Amino acid sequence: MGTSLLPFDEARARLLADVRVLAAERVPLAEAAGRVLATDVHATEAVPPFDHSAMDGYAVRSADLAGDGPWELPLVGESAAGRLAPPLAPRATCRILTGAPVPPGADAVVMQEQVTRRGEAIVFGTRPRAGLNVRRQGEDLARGALALVAGQRVSAGSIALAAMAGHAEVVVARRPVVTILCTGDELRAAGEERPPGTIPESNAAAIAALARQAGAIVRIAPIARDEPGQTLQAIQGALDGTDVLVTVGGVSVGDHDVVRPALEKAGVTLEFWRVAIKPGKPLAVGTNARARILGLPGNPASALVTFALFGSPLLRAAQGDERPLPSALRVRVAGARARSTDRLELLRASLEREGDDLVARPHDNQSSGAATSLALSDGLAFVPPGPDPVEAGTRVDFVRWSDV
């Protein structure tokens, strides 16, 4: 494993190249949102299951309205939702409500606002075409048709479709178990008293939020101190029963950065270390017999940026998600700014609309330790390396936090 900087796209491709997809389980539709389908879903019945009305109105046989109008037809019966409709007699009309079955013999529905009632008869001013305001049986899906595909992330819309296709449950990948282990002598739990020289531990809960957003079950391990033996013991305990171990801090080259050697002693094979991004350069990626390991830098911006762009896609890929990477918007950068000559810069920025354009407005403090810009930003603007400053209006990719 060399120490040169690995390009961002290459690093992420290597991370996702050989991901083991987790086992499947069956869950009720009410619990399926955000999960990833492990099997295709086929329609067990047609969608819709029968011809029904899209409007409140009157069902007619369009051929009965021949010649010149207006036409007057006797009103015979009613078709309501949840009941079988009586056959429509020739040269008659039937009251019909939204969602109700179209009576046998009828082929169109005229909305009630377009007719006049005259006693027990209905007057039609225009002749409807066959199929008007009728939702045909199977027009969405035929019985047996493919409704949803394996690898698809379950949305509210796909839950509705699965239910309409006759399913109360779906088969999805199980949730990956993620263990977050933060390290550092300077850390104390948020809200605790402030011993001199300590800071609140701020990364675990934030990373946990992103991990749960990507479908994970999260465990947060106790803070490990910068002592090789304790760190090794903490890593060994955290690896037990986890699919992805996320360590935070201690992966650089400082005198007290003990995490990388402890990972190696715990049987973790490091695949690569140091990625050409800013912030987040000292990112370590490894494996053992069961788990994937992400060693994140400890500064808050570095930790969240690297987890969002590496950890979240890894979790989605482990669930068989066919689209594990977040969708990027194309935006313009507000204002000119200097940029890195050798690293992809991931600028925390707010997203605004100016005319027809989306504009990313980077926050002033881009320090890897700045939490204010994390809290205020909508996402990350991807500014590629180059020798010259980025000009105002330059188009770049933008990934929203909500999409990772």
N, C-alpha and C positions, 0 to 999 in steps of 0.2 A: 504493500500500500504506500504509494508515493505521497509527498507532501505538497505537490503542485495543486493549484486551484482547479477544480473540476467545473466545467461550464454548467450552468443551471439546467438547461434542457437535458444534457447528458446525465447529470446526477439524478434527475427525477425519472428519466427513462430507465436507468439502472435500478432504481428503487422499485419500480413497478414491473420490471421485466419478468420476475418469477415469483409472483405472489400466490401463496396457497389460499384457495377459496375455502371458506369455512363451511361446516356441515349445515344442512337445512333443517328447518322445523316448520310446523304448521301453526298459523296464528289466526285468530278471528279478524275479520275486516276492521273492526273497531280499533284494533291494536296494530294495524299494518302500516300506518302512515310513516313514511320515511324509510321503511325497510326495502330490501332489494329482492325481487322475485328470483327464486331458485329454479322454478319451472314455468313453462308457458301456461297461460290460462285460456281455455277455450269456452265458447258459449255452450251451455247445456240446454239453452232454449233460445229462440229467436229474440232479437232486440229491435223493435218492440215485439211482444209476443202475439199481437193481433193488430189489425187495422183499427186505428182510433182517431178521434177528432182532436185537432190542434186548437179548436176554438169552441166557444159557446155559440150555437147557431142552429141551423136546420139542415138535416141530411136529405139529399135528393138524388134521383137518378138523372144525370145530366141530359140523357136522350129524351126525357119527358118534357124538357123545355125546348120544344122545336118551334120553328116559325118565328114570327115577330112577337116580341114581348110588349108589355109586361105579361107575366104568367101568374095565375092564381092556382094554388094547389091546396087541397084539404089537409089539415093538420091531424095526423093519426099517430098517437103514441109518443113515447119519450125513451131515449137511451141515456142512461146515467152511468157514471163510473162505478165499476165493481159489480155490474149486472150484465147478463146476456141481453143483447138487443133483439127485439122482434124483427122479423123480415119486413122490409118496406114494401107496401102494396104499390102496384103500378099507378102512376100519375097521382102520387101523394107525397107528402113530406113528413118528416119526423123531427121533433125537438131533440137536440143532442147537446150534451154538455162536454166541456173539455176533458179529455182522457177517456171518454166513454167509447165502447165499441161501435164501429160503423155498422149499421144494420145491413144484413144481406140484401143485395139488390141496389143499395146506394153506392155511389162512386164519387160524391163530392159533398162538401159542407160549406154552406154560405153563412158567413158570420151574421149575428143577429142585428148588427148596426146597419146592414145593407138590405134589409127587408122591411115590409110593412105588414102588420097583423090586421086582418079584417075579420073579426068574429072568430070562427073556428077555421079560418083559412089564412094562408101566408101568400103575400104578393112579392114576387121576385122581379126586380127591374132589369137585371142583366143575367145572361146565361153563364153559369160557371163551367169552367173546363173540368174534365174528368181528373180526379186526384186533388182538386183544390182543398186545402186545409185538412188533408187526410195524411196521417203518418202511417205508412205501409208496414205491414208485418215484415220484420227482417231487414228494413231499410238501413239500419245501423249495423247489425250483425246477423248473418244467417246462423241457424243452429249448427254447432260444430265448428264455426269459424274461429280463427285465432283472434282473441281479444287483447291480451297483454303478453309481452315476451319476457323470457328469462333475462335477467340483467337490468330490467327496468326498475327505477326507483319508484316506489308506490306513492302516488299523490292522492289528493282528495278526489280528483277526477277519475283516476284509475280505480279507486275504491268504489265509486258510484257505478262504474262500468262493470266491475267484477260482480257486484250485487245484482245488477240488472241481467247479467249473463248467467245468473243462477247459483252463485257461489257465496257461501257464508264464511269461508276461510280461504287463505292462500298459503302457498309454500314459499318461505323466504329463507335467506341465509341467517344463521344465528348472529346475534350481536357480538362483535369482537370485544374482548376484555382488554382494557387499557389500564396499565398501572403507571402512575406518575410519581417519580422519585426526585425530589428537589434536594440539592446538596449545597453546603456552605456553612462555615462557622459564623458568618455574619447574619444568618437568617433567624428570625423569630416568627412565631405564628402571628398573623394579623390580629390586632386587638390586644395583644399582650403588652405588659409593661416594657419600657424601653431601656434595656441595659446599654451602657455606653458602647458605641461602635456597631450596633446592630440595626437591621432594617426589616420591615415586614416582608414576609414571604408572599409574593403577589402573583407568582406564575401558575401554581397548581390549579387554583380555581378557574383562572382564565383559560388555561389549556383544556381543563375538564369541560368547559362550556363548548369549546370548538369540537372536542372529541364526541360529546353527546350530540352535537349538531350533525356530526357525520355518522351517527348511529351506534356509538360505542356504549358499553357499560364501563364505568370509570371507578378505579380504586386509587386513592391518594395515600401513599406510604408516608410514614413519619420522616421528617427532615433528617438527612444523613450529614454528619459532620465531616470536615476535611481531614480525616484520618484513614489511611489506607485499609486497615483491618475492618473498621466500622463500615466504610463504604463498600468493601467487598461483601460483607455480611448482609448489608442492606440490599445490594443488587441481587444476591442469591435468593433472598427472601422475596423480593419483588418479582423475580422471574417465575416463581412458582404459581402455576395456574393462569398465567397471562398470555395473551396473544401478541400484544405490542407493549414493550417497556419503553417509557419515555423518561430519560434522565435529564435533569435541568441543571446546568452549571458544571464546571470542572472538566470540560472537554478541550480546553485550550492548552497552552504550553507553560503556564505559570508554575511557580514552585509548589502551589497548593492545589493544582489541578490534578486530582487523583482518580477521576472517574474513568478515563480511557484505560489506564493500566488495570484498574479493578474489573472493568468489563472483560478484558482479555483473560484475566485470572479466573473469571467466572465461566469461561468457556465460550465467550462470544467472539465470533470472527468478524472483525471490522472490514467491511467491503470498501468503504471510502471515507475520507475525512477531508474537510476544507472544500467549500464550494464558492465559486466566484459570484457571490451575492453580497449586497450591503443593505441592511445589516444581516448578520447570520453566517458569516464565513466559517466559524469553527463548528460545523455540523458534522456529526459522526453517524454513520449508518452501519448496522451490523446484524448478524443472525446467530441464533443457536439452534439446537435441534427442534425447538418448538416455536420460538418467538422471533419477531423482528424487533430490533432495538434502534431507537432514535436518541442520539445524544445531542441535546440542544444546548446552545449557549445560554448563560444565565441572565443577561440583561433582558428586561421585559419585552422591548420591541423585537430584539433578536429571537427570543423564545417564541413569541406569538407568530411572527412572520414565518419562521422556519416550520413551525407546526402546521400553520394554515396551508402552506404550499407543499409540504412533504408529508406531514402526519395525516392530515385529513384525506388526501388522495389515497394514501396507503390503506386507511380504514375502509374507504369505499371500495377499493379494489379487492380487499379481503372478503367483502360481501358479494363479490361477483358483479359489481356495478359496471355496466358497459360504458359509462361516462364518468370515470372517477375524478377527472380534472375539472376544476371550476370553469364555467364559461367566462370569457373575457370580453369586456366592452371595448370599443375603439373610441377614445376620447382625445381631446386636445389638452395640452398642458397650459395652465395659466401662468404667464410670465416666463422670462428667460432665467436659466439657472445653470451653474456649473454642474459637472457630473463626473463620475469616476471614469478613469481611463481603462480600467481592467476588470471592473465588476458590474454586474447588473444591479442597478439601484432600485429598491422597492420603497417608494416614497409613500408615507402615510398622507392621504389627501382626502378632501371633501369633494363630493360630486355635485356639480351645479349645471343648470341648463342655461345656455346663452343662445337665444334664437333657436336654430335647428340643431345646434351642437351640444354635446355633453362635454363639460370642461372639468378637469381634475385640478383642484387648487391645493398644492402641497402645503402642509403646515410648516411653520418656521422651524420648530425644534425637531429635527430628524435624528437626534442622538439615540443610540441604541438603548439608553436608559430612560428615555422620556416616555412616561405613561400618558401624559396629557394628549399628545398627538394620537396615541392609540384610541383613547376614549372619544376624541372629537372626529376621527376620520371615518369615512364610509368604506374605505378599502385601500388598495395598494395600486399605485401607478408604476408600471414597469418601464424604467428608463434604461435603455441599453448603453453599454460603455462606449466612449468615444473621446477623441482628442479635444473637441470643441464644446462649448456650452450648448445646452439645449435651447433652441429658440422658442419664444412664445408661440403657441399655436401648433407645435409639433404634435403629431398623432402618435399615441402610445396605447398599449393594452392597459386595461384597468380591471382588477378583480375585487368585487365587493366582499366584505367579511361575511355577509349573509349567504353568499354563494359557495363558500368553501366547504 
